[in-house]
Amino acid sequence: MRILSVNTNAVLVELDDLARTLALQASLRAEPIAGIEELVPAARTLLITFRPTAISAAELARQVRQRPLEARELRADKRIEIPVRYTGEDLAEVAGLLGITPQELVRRHTGSDYTVAFTGFAPGFAYLSGGHPSLDVPRRTVPRTRIPAGAVGLAGSFSGVYPQASPGGWQIVGVTDAPMWDLARETPALLQPGDTVRFVDVTASPRRLSVVVDTAPLSSNADVVPGGSALEVRATGLQALWQDRGRLGQAKQGVSASGAMDQRALQAANRLVGNASDVACVEIADGGFRFACRGDAVVAVTGADGPLALTRADGAQWPLARYQAIALADGDTVALAEPRAGVRSYLSVRGGFAIAPVLGSCATDTLARVGPPPLAVGDVLRVRAVTAGGVVGAPETPPADLPTLQEEVVLDIVLGPRTDWFAADAIERLCSQPWQVTPQSSRVGIRLAGEQPLVRTRLSELPSEGTARGSLQVPPSGQPVLFLADHPLTGGYPVIASVAIHHLDRAGQIPVNARVRFQPVAALGPVEL
């Protein structure tokens, strides 16, 4: 067992095989260690996220090493049959790799039971272990840009079903109509860790069509006063999304936390209008957002630094300040212009918006497509009734160090867990040169470009393992990707370092074309604990 540093709040436990990984997970679920927040199992690793205020990384490592690796997670027997039409694009090619006919490949794939080992990559995506021992094939050399929902694939010794259309590198052998992910179900993910799965060949049967419900109502009328206040969206700008603290504790269904890119700005926005700190706000990327007030309301805007202007119903105009409560009257219009510093602004309203949660959160996950849809022009954002005792907060001082295009953005990093996959000078290259934020960046991650790419010395395929917000994953190009709020739960490229948790909000405010420089925090300890 190796225990590797990921961040100041996360470690990666590396084990010999899948069985030991699942045994450690079962032990930690049966008898939890105080302070652990999330477990993300993978082929040979277990990512553990914890609260540093409750337990240190060294003490966590000590207790994990004492755990026996014979435990098994107890759950009710559940057997699921998945009908498959074996007409996949890679069926003949995979059969050729194995030296068998396509018919024999189908026979072997349907001839054994599988077990859901773990979930990841996308909500409802289950990694299925077991099956015929000969079905061990590499991923595609060049991943496809789009694989349809329901595609049945092979990668390594695992089988899996894509729950939604997405890019991917698995070898596709068939397709199913069975919905892997359906928010209309009590448990949206059809396949849960520990379930038994059997594939059934229905290639010759008539196709069965099914309808998948994967959205939730935009708003909830609970606690809404008839004729009460509302904000009407007049312009959305580049992107306007619902965000809150995030969707915590859903890793078992393959769902990452998502949530506000700048958590401190979200908390400040709520504090200023007297809300609880985790109430959903509107996260606005860049400028161009404009809304009109229906009735009276108290709002606040935090996060990025940029012009904020109010136009009264009679046409009078004047500038507004951020980081303070703003009283609006019926007919007032507020506009956010392009920021001077930072990227994302947060709009709160006293009482909170009447938005329905999805899996316990109102956060919109742009990668997994879980949560309410993005805001659109004409949307009416209804406001909940103000609870007794809700007091608006005093004006706060805006942050003075928001990222800009004019100055390099310095981010502290914690080395590991896969520094040993890179050349000896990789850390020096990572930290000695500036990295430019490319236009391909998003809430999923920041794609960086540097003059000298990072060189790997280990070129073998890394089995999928859990990833965390802030991870610097390095694909074959050698140009790092900094994972942000909507990152995938698991990844297949080595992580050389992670942005320290105290700089994650800062990372969420970096504009495109800015230059970033990384600074290792030596005091945080060794890569291996």
C-alpha positions as CSV (number, residue, x, y, z in Angstrom):
1,M,0.0,0.0,0.0
2,R,1.3,3.5,-1.0
3,I,-0.4,6.7,0.3
4,L,0.3,9.6,-2.0
5,S,-0.3,13.3,-1.4
6,V,-2.9,14.9,-3.7
7,N,-3.7,18.2,-1.9
8,T,-3.9,19.5,1.7
9,N,-7.3,17.9,1.9
10,A,-6.9,14.7,-0.2
11,V,-4.7,11.6,-0.5
12,L,-4.5,8.8,-3.0
13,V,-4.2,5.3,-1.7
14,E,-2.5,2.9,-4.2
15,L,-3.1,-0.8,-3.8
16,D,-2.2,-4.0,-5.7
17,D,-5.5,-4.7,-7.4
18,L,-9.2,-3.9,-7.6
19,A,-10.2,-6.4,-4.9
20,R,-8.0,-4.7,-2.3
21,T,-9.2,-1.3,-3.4
22,L,-12.8,-2.3,-2.9
23,A,-12.0,-4.0,0.4
24,L,-10.4,-0.8,1.8
25,Q,-13.4,1.2,0.6
26,A,-15.8,-1.3,2.3
27,S,-13.8,-1.1,5.6
28,L,-13.9,2.8,5.5
29,R,-17.6,2.8,4.8
30,A,-18.4,0.3,7.6
31,E,-16.2,2.0,10.2
32,P,-15.6,5.6,9.0
33,I,-12.6,7.6,10.1
34,A,-13.7,10.9,11.5
35,G,-13.0,13.7,9.0
36,I,-13.3,11.7,5.8
37,E,-15.7,13.5,3.4
38,E,-15.6,11.5,0.2
39,L,-14.3,8.2,-1.2
40,V,-13.7,7.7,-5.0
41,P,-12.5,4.2,-5.8
42,A,-10.9,3.2,-9.1
43,A,-9.0,0.3,-10.7
44,R,-6.2,0.2,-8.1
45,T,-6.6,3.4,-6.1
46,L,-8.9,5.0,-3.6
47,L,-9.0,8.8,-3.5
48,I,-9.9,10.1,0.0
49,T,-11.0,13.7,0.6
50,F,-10.9,14.8,4.2
51,R,-11.3,17.9,6.4
52,P,-7.8,19.0,7.6
53,T,-9.4,20.6,10.6
54,A,-10.6,17.2,11.8
55,I,-7.6,15.0,10.9
56,S,-4.1,15.5,9.5
57,A,-2.9,13.7,6.4
58,A,-0.3,11.9,8.4
59,E,-2.8,10.6,11.0
60,L,-5.2,9.6,8.2
61,A,-2.4,7.7,6.5
62,R,-1.6,5.9,9.8
63,Q,-5.2,4.8,10.4
64,V,-5.7,3.7,6.8
65,R,-2.6,1.5,6.9
66,Q,-4.1,-0.3,9.9
67,R,-7.2,-1.3,8.1
68,P,-7.6,-5.0,7.0
69,L,-8.1,-5.6,3.3
70,E,-10.6,-8.5,3.6
71,A,-13.8,-6.5,4.1
72,R,-16.6,-6.7,1.6
73,E,-19.4,-4.1,1.3
74,L,-22.8,-5.6,2.3
75,R,-25.8,-4.8,0.2
76,A,-29.0,-6.5,-1.0
77,D,-28.5,-8.8,-3.9
78,K,-29.5,-7.0,-7.1
79,R,-29.2,-8.5,-10.5
80,I,-29.7,-6.4,-13.7
81,E,-30.0,-7.7,-17.2
82,I,-29.0,-5.2,-19.9
83,P,-30.3,-6.0,-23.5
84,V,-27.6,-5.2,-26.1
85,R,-27.7,-5.1,-29.9
86,Y,-24.1,-6.1,-30.8
87,T,-23.7,-3.8,-33.8
88,G,-20.9,-1.6,-32.4
89,E,-18.3,0.1,-34.7
90,D,-15.4,-1.7,-33.1
91,L,-16.9,-5.2,-32.8
92,A,-15.0,-6.7,-35.7
93,E,-11.8,-4.9,-34.8
94,V,-11.9,-6.1,-31.2
95,A,-12.6,-9.7,-32.3
96,G,-9.6,-9.5,-34.6
97,L,-7.4,-8.3,-31.8
98,L,-8.4,-11.3,-29.7
99,G,-8.1,-13.7,-32.7
100,I,-11.8,-14.8,-32.5
101,T,-14.9,-14.2,-34.6
102,P,-17.4,-11.5,-33.8
103,Q,-19.9,-14.2,-32.9
104,E,-17.5,-15.7,-30.4
105,L,-16.9,-12.2,-28.9
106,V,-20.6,-11.8,-28.3
107,R,-20.9,-15.2,-26.8
108,R,-18.1,-14.5,-24.3
109,H,-19.4,-11.0,-23.4
110,T,-22.9,-12.4,-22.6
111,G,-21.7,-15.6,-21.1
112,S,-20.6,-14.4,-17.6
113,D,-21.9,-12.2,-14.8
114,Y,-20.2,-8.8,-14.1
115,T,-20.0,-6.8,-10.9
116,V,-20.2,-3.0,-10.6
117,A,-16.8,-2.2,-9.2
118,F,-17.0,1.6,-9.1
119,T,-18.4,4.5,-10.9
120,G,-16.9,7.6,-12.5
121,F,-16.2,9.5,-15.7
122,A,-19.8,10.6,-16.0
123,P,-23.0,10.2,-13.9
124,G,-24.3,6.7,-14.1
125,F,-21.1,5.4,-15.8
126,A,-20.2,2.1,-14.1
127,Y,-17.0,0.2,-14.4
128,L,-18.0,-3.5,-14.6
129,S,-15.4,-6.1,-13.6
130,G,-15.5,-9.9,-14.2
131,G,-16.6,-11.5,-17.4
132,H,-14.5,-13.7,-19.6
133,P,-10.8,-13.4,-18.8
134,S,-9.9,-13.1,-22.5
135,L,-11.8,-9.8,-22.8
136,D,-8.9,-7.5,-22.0
137,V,-8.4,-4.9,-24.8
138,P,-6.6,-1.5,-25.0
139,R,-8.5,1.8,-25.4
140,R,-8.6,3.3,-28.8
141,T,-5.4,5.0,-29.8
142,V,-7.4,8.1,-31.0
143,P,-10.5,8.7,-28.8
144,R,-13.8,9.5,-30.6
145,T,-15.1,13.0,-30.2
146,R,-18.7,11.6,-29.7
147,I,-20.0,8.3,-28.5
148,P,-23.8,7.9,-28.4
149,A,-25.7,7.3,-25.2
150,G,-26.2,3.6,-24.6
151,A,-23.0,2.6,-26.3
152,V,-21.5,-0.6,-24.7
153,G,-17.8,-0.6,-24.6
154,L,-14.6,-2.4,-23.5
155,A,-11.4,-0.9,-22.1
156,G,-8.8,-3.0,-20.4
157,S,-10.6,-5.7,-18.4
158,F,-13.6,-3.5,-17.8
159,S,-17.0,-3.3,-19.6
160,G,-19.2,-0.3,-19.4
161,V,-22.2,1.6,-20.9
162,Y,-22.1,5.3,-21.8
163,P,-25.0,6.9,-20.0
164,Q,-25.0,10.0,-22.3
165,A,-23.4,11.1,-25.5
166,S,-19.8,12.2,-24.8
167,P,-16.2,11.8,-26.1
168,G,-14.5,8.6,-25.2
169,G,-11.8,6.1,-26.0
170,W,-13.5,2.7,-25.2
171,Q,-13.9,0.0,-27.8
172,I,-17.6,0.1,-28.8
173,V,-19.1,-3.4,-29.4
174,G,-22.9,-2.7,-29.0
175,V,-25.7,-0.4,-27.9
176,T,-28.6,-0.6,-25.4
177,D,-31.8,1.3,-24.9
178,A,-31.7,0.7,-21.2
179,P,-31.3,4.2,-19.5
180,M,-28.2,4.2,-17.3
181,W,-29.1,7.6,-15.8
182,D,-32.6,8.8,-15.1
183,L,-33.4,11.6,-12.7
184,A,-37.0,10.5,-12.6
185,R,-35.9,7.4,-10.6
186,E,-35.4,7.6,-6.8
187,T,-31.8,6.5,-7.5
188,P,-30.9,8.0,-10.8
189,A,-28.0,5.6,-11.6
190,L,-29.2,2.2,-12.7
191,L,-26.0,0.5,-11.7
192,Q,-24.7,0.8,-8.2
193,P,-21.4,-0.5,-6.8
194,G,-21.8,-4.2,-5.9
195,D,-24.7,-4.9,-8.3
196,T,-24.6,-8.0,-10.5
197,V,-24.9,-7.3,-14.3
198,R,-25.6,-9.6,-17.2
199,F,-25.5,-8.6,-20.9
200,V,-28.2,-10.2,-23.1
201,D,-27.9,-10.4,-26.9
202,V,-31.0,-8.9,-28.5
203,T,-29.4,-8.1,-31.9
204,A,-32.1,-10.0,-33.8
205,S,-35.0,-8.6,-31.7
206,P,-37.1,-5.5,-32.7
207,R,-35.7,-2.3,-31.3
208,R,-37.3,-1.0,-28.2
209,L,-37.5,2.7,-27.9
210,S,-37.4,4.4,-24.5
211,V,-37.7,7.9,-23.2
212,V,-35.2,9.2,-20.6
213,V,-36.2,12.0,-18.3
214,D,-32.9,13.9,-17.5
215,T,-34.0,17.3,-16.5
216,A,-35.7,18.9,-13.4
217,P,-38.1,21.7,-13.1
218,L,-36.5,25.1,-13.3
219,S,-38.1,26.5,-10.3
220,S,-40.0,25.5,-7.2
221,N,-43.0,27.4,-5.9
222,A,-42.4,26.3,-2.3
223,D,-42.2,29.3,0.0
224,V,-43.1,31.7,-2.8
225,V,-45.5,34.4,-1.9
226,P,-48.2,34.9,-4.6
227,G,-47.5,38.2,-6.3
228,G,-44.1,38.4,-4.6
229,S,-40.8,39.7,-6.0
230,A,-38.9,38.3,-9.0
231,L,-36.0,39.2,-11.2
232,E,-36.5,39.0,-15.0
233,V,-33.5,38.2,-17.1
234,R,-33.1,40.7,-19.9
235,A,-29.6,39.5,-21.1
236,T,-27.4,36.6,-20.1
237,G,-24.0,37.5,-21.4
238,L,-21.6,34.7,-22.1
239,Q,-23.0,32.3,-19.5
240,A,-25.3,32.5,-16.4
241,L,-25.7,29.4,-14.3
242,W,-27.2,28.4,-10.9
243,Q,-24.5,27.5,-8.4
244,D,-24.3,26.8,-4.7
245,R,-21.9,25.0,-2.5
246,G,-22.1,21.9,-4.7
247,R,-23.5,18.4,-4.9
248,L,-21.5,16.7,-2.1
249,G,-21.6,13.0,-1.3
250,Q,-22.8,11.7,-4.7
251,A,-19.5,10.1,-5.9
252,K,-21.2,6.6,-5.5
253,Q,-23.4,7.5,-8.5
254,G,-20.5,8.9,-10.5
255,V,-21.4,12.5,-9.8
256,S,-18.8,15.1,-8.8
257,A,-19.5,18.1,-6.6
258,S,-19.6,20.9,-9.1
259,G,-20.7,24.2,-7.3
260,A,-19.5,27.8,-7.5
261,M,-16.1,28.4,-9.0
262,D,-15.4,31.1,-6.3
263,Q,-16.9,29.7,-3.1
264,R,-15.9,32.7,-1.0
265,A,-17.6,35.1,-3.4
266,L,-20.8,32.9,-3.2
267,Q,-20.7,33.0,0.6
268,A,-20.2,36.8,0.7
269,A,-23.1,37.4,-1.7
270,N,-25.4,35.4,0.6
271,R,-24.0,37.0,3.7
272,L,-24.7,40.5,2.4
273,V,-28.4,39.8,1.9
274,G,-28.9,37.8,5.1
275,N,-29.1,34.4,3.5
276,A,-27.5,31.1,4.7
277,S,-24.0,30.9,3.1
278,D,-24.9,27.9,0.8
279,V,-28.1,29.3,-0.8
280,A,-28.0,29.2,-4.7
281,C,-26.9,32.3,-6.5
282,V,-26.5,33.2,-10.2
283,E,-22.9,32.7,-11.4
284,I,-22.2,35.1,-14.3
285,A,-19.2,34.6,-16.6
286,D,-17.7,37.9,-17.9
287,G,-20.2,40.7,-18.4
288,G,-23.3,41.4,-20.4
289,F,-25.8,40.2,-17.8
290,R,-28.9,42.4,-17.2
291,F,-32.0,41.9,-15.2
292,A,-35.1,43.9,-14.2
293,C,-36.7,43.8,-10.7
294,R,-40.4,43.0,-10.3
295,G,-41.6,44.3,-7.0
296,D,-39.1,45.2,-4.3
297,A,-36.0,43.2,-3.6
298,V,-32.6,43.4,-1.9
299,V,-29.7,42.0,-4.0
300,A,-25.9,41.9,-3.9
301,V,-23.2,41.3,-6.5
302,T,-19.8,39.9,-5.6
303,G,-16.8,38.1,-7.2
304,A,-15.2,39.8,-10.2
305,D,-14.5,43.5,-10.2
306,G,-16.3,45.5,-12.9
307,P,-18.9,48.2,-13.6
308,L,-22.3,47.7,-12.1
309,A,-25.1,50.2,-13.1
310,L,-28.7,50.8,-12.2
311,T,-31.4,52.3,-14.4
312,R,-34.5,53.4,-12.6
313,A,-38.0,53.0,-14.2
314,D,-38.0,56.8,-14.9
315,G,-34.7,56.5,-16.9
316,A,-32.4,57.9,-14.2
317,Q,-29.0,56.1,-14.1
318,W,-26.1,55.8,-11.6
319,P,-23.3,53.4,-10.8
320,L,-23.6,50.8,-8.0
321,A,-20.9,49.3,-5.8
322,R,-20.3,45.6,-5.5
323,Y,-19.9,43.8,-2.1
324,Q,-22.9,45.6,-0.5
325,A,-26.6,45.1,-0.2
326,I,-28.6,47.0,-2.9
327,A,-32.3,47.8,-2.4
328,L,-34.2,47.7,-5.7
329,A,-37.7,49.0,-6.5
330,D,-40.2,47.7,-9.0
331,G,-39.0,48.5,-12.5
332,D,-35.3,49.0,-11.6
333,T,-32.8,47.4,-14.1
334,V,-29.3,46.4,-13.2
335,A,-26.5,45.7,-15.7
336,L,-23.1,44.0,-15.2
337,A,-20.4,45.1,-17.7
338,E,-17.2,43.3,-18.6
339,P,-15.0,42.8,-15.5
340,R,-11.7,44.6,-15.1
341,A,-10.4,41.8,-12.9
342,G,-11.6,38.3,-12.4
343,V,-14.2,36.5,-14.5
344,R,-17.2,35.4,-12.5
345,S,-19.7,37.4,-10.6
346,Y,-22.4,36.2,-8.1
347,L,-25.9,37.6,-7.8
348,S,-27.8,36.9,-4.6
349,V,-31.3,38.0,-3.5
350,R,-32.6,38.3,0.0
351,G,-34.8,35.3,0.7
352,G,-33.1,33.2,-2.0
353,F,-34.3,32.2,-5.5
354,A,-37.1,29.6,-5.8
355,I,-35.0,27.0,-7.7
356,A,-35.6,23.3,-7.2
357,P,-32.5,21.2,-6.3
358,V,-31.3,18.2,-8.3
359,L,-29.7,15.5,-6.1
360,G,-29.6,17.8,-3.2
361,S,-28.1,20.8,-5.0
362,C,-29.0,23.6,-7.3
363,A,-25.6,23.6,-9.0
364,T,-25.4,23.2,-12.8
365,D,-22.7,20.7,-13.7
366,T,-21.8,21.6,-17.3
367,L,-19.9,18.4,-18.0
368,A,-22.3,15.9,-16.4
369,R,-25.3,17.9,-17.5
370,V,-26.9,17.5,-14.0
371,G,-28.8,20.4,-12.5
372,P,-31.0,23.2,-13.7
373,P,-30.4,24.5,-17.3
374,P,-28.5,27.7,-17.9
375,L,-30.5,30.9,-17.6
376,A,-32.0,32.3,-20.7
377,V,-33.5,35.7,-21.7
378,G,-37.0,36.0,-20.5
379,D,-36.6,33.7,-17.5
380,V,-38.4,35.0,-14.4
381,L,-36.4,34.2,-11.2
382,R,-38.9,34.1,-8.4
383,V,-37.9,35.0,-4.9
384,R,-38.7,33.0,-1.8
385,A,-40.4,34.7,1.2
386,V,-37.9,36.2,3.6
387,T,-37.6,34.2,6.8
388,A,-38.0,36.1,10.1
389,G,-34.8,37.4,11.4
390,G,-33.0,37.7,8.1
391,V,-30.7,40.7,8.4
392,V,-28.7,42.2,5.6
393,G,-24.9,42.4,6.1
394,A,-22.6,45.4,6.3
395,P,-20.7,46.3,3.2
396,E,-17.5,44.2,2.7
397,T,-14.1,45.0,1.2
398,P,-13.8,43.4,-2.2
399,P,-10.7,41.1,-2.8
400,A,-7.7,43.2,-3.9
401,D,-5.8,40.4,-5.8
402,L,-8.3,39.2,-8.4
403,P,-6.5,37.8,-11.5
404,T,-6.0,40.2,-14.5
405,L,-4.4,40.0,-18.0
406,Q,-1.8,42.5,-17.0
407,E,0.0,40.5,-14.3
408,E,1.0,36.9,-13.9
409,V,-1.3,34.9,-11.7
410,V,0.7,33.0,-9.1
411,L,-0.9,29.8,-7.8
412,D,0.5,27.6,-4.9
413,I,0.7,23.9,-5.7
414,V,1.1,20.7,-3.8
415,L,3.3,18.1,-5.6
416,G,2.0,14.6,-6.4
417,P,0.6,12.1,-6.7
418,R,2.3,11.1,-10.0
419,T,5.5,13.2,-10.1
420,D,7.4,10.0,-10.6
421,W,5.8,9.6,-14.0
422,F,7.7,12.6,-15.3
423,A,11.3,13.5,-16.3
424,A,13.6,14.8,-13.6
425,D,13.3,18.4,-14.8
426,A,9.4,18.3,-15.1
427,I,8.8,20.1,-11.8
428,E,11.3,22.8,-12.7
429,R,9.6,23.3,-16.1
430,L,6.2,23.4,-14.4
431,C,7.3,26.1,-12.0
432,S,9.9,28.2,-13.9
433,Q,7.9,29.2,-17.0
434,P,4.6,31.0,-17.5
435,W,1.6,29.1,-18.8
436,Q,-1.0,30.8,-20.9
437,V,-4.8,30.2,-20.3
438,T,-6.2,29.1,-23.7
439,P,-9.7,29.8,-25.1
440,Q,-10.6,26.1,-24.7
441,S,-10.9,26.6,-20.9
442,S,-14.2,26.3,-19.1
443,R,-15.8,25.3,-15.8
444,V,-14.4,21.8,-16.4
445,G,-10.8,22.9,-16.5
446,I,-8.2,25.4,-17.6
447,R,-6.2,24.3,-20.6
448,L,-2.7,25.7,-20.4
449,A,0.0,26.2,-23.0
450,G,3.7,26.6,-22.2
451,E,6.8,27.0,-24.4
452,Q,8.3,23.8,-22.9
453,P,5.9,20.8,-22.5
454,L,6.2,18.5,-19.6
455,V,7.9,15.2,-20.6
456,R,6.8,11.8,-19.2
457,T,9.3,9.0,-18.6
458,R,6.6,6.4,-18.1
459,L,4.6,6.0,-21.3
460,S,2.3,3.1,-20.2
461,E,-1.4,3.6,-19.8
462,L,-2.4,4.8,-16.4
463,P,-5.4,2.9,-15.0
464,S,-8.3,5.3,-14.3
465,E,-8.1,6.9,-10.9
466,G,-10.0,9.6,-8.9
467,T,-9.3,13.2,-9.6
468,A,-9.9,16.3,-7.5
469,R,-10.7,19.9,-8.1
470,G,-7.3,21.7,-8.6
471,S,-5.5,18.6,-10.1
472,L,-3.0,19.4,-12.8
473,Q,-3.5,16.5,-15.2
474,V,-0.9,16.1,-18.0
475,P,-2.1,14.5,-21.3
476,P,0.4,13.1,-23.9
477,S,0.8,16.7,-25.4
478,G,2.7,17.7,-22.2
479,Q,0.4,20.8,-21.8
480,P,-1.3,20.6,-18.4
481,V,-5.1,20.8,-17.7
482,L,-6.1,22.4,-14.4
483,F,-9.3,20.7,-13.3
484,L,-12.0,23.1,-11.9
485,A,-15.5,22.6,-10.4
486,D,-17.0,20.5,-13.2
487,H,-14.1,18.1,-13.6
488,P,-14.7,14.4,-14.2
489,L,-14.7,12.2,-11.2
490,T,-12.0,9.9,-12.6
491,G,-9.2,10.5,-15.1
492,G,-6.7,8.5,-17.1
493,Y,-3.7,10.8,-17.3
494,P,-1.1,11.4,-14.5
495,V,-1.5,14.3,-12.1
496,I,1.8,16.0,-11.5
497,A,0.5,18.4,-8.8
498,S,-2.6,20.2,-7.5
499,V,-3.4,23.8,-6.9
500,A,-3.5,24.3,-3.1
501,I,-7.1,24.5,-1.7
502,H,-6.5,28.1,-0.5
503,H,-6.0,29.2,-4.2
504,L,-8.9,27.3,-5.8
505,D,-11.2,30.3,-5.7
506,R,-8.4,32.4,-7.3
507,A,-8.1,29.8,-10.0
508,G,-11.8,30.0,-10.7
509,Q,-11.4,33.8,-11.5
510,I,-8.6,33.5,-14.1
511,P,-9.5,35.0,-17.5
512,V,-8.6,33.6,-20.9
513,N,-5.2,34.6,-22.2
514,A,-3.9,35.3,-18.6
515,R,-0.4,34.0,-17.7
516,V,-0.1,31.6,-14.8
517,R,2.9,30.7,-12.8
518,F,3.0,27.8,-10.3
519,Q,4.8,27.9,-6.9
520,P,5.3,24.7,-5.0
521,V,4.5,24.8,-1.3
522,A,7.4,22.9,0.2
523,A,6.1,23.1,3.8
524,L,3.1,20.8,2.9
525,G,5.3,17.7,3.2
526,P,6.4,14.8,0.9
527,V,4.6,13.4,-2.0
528,E,4.4,9.9,-0.3
529,L,3.1,9.8,3.2
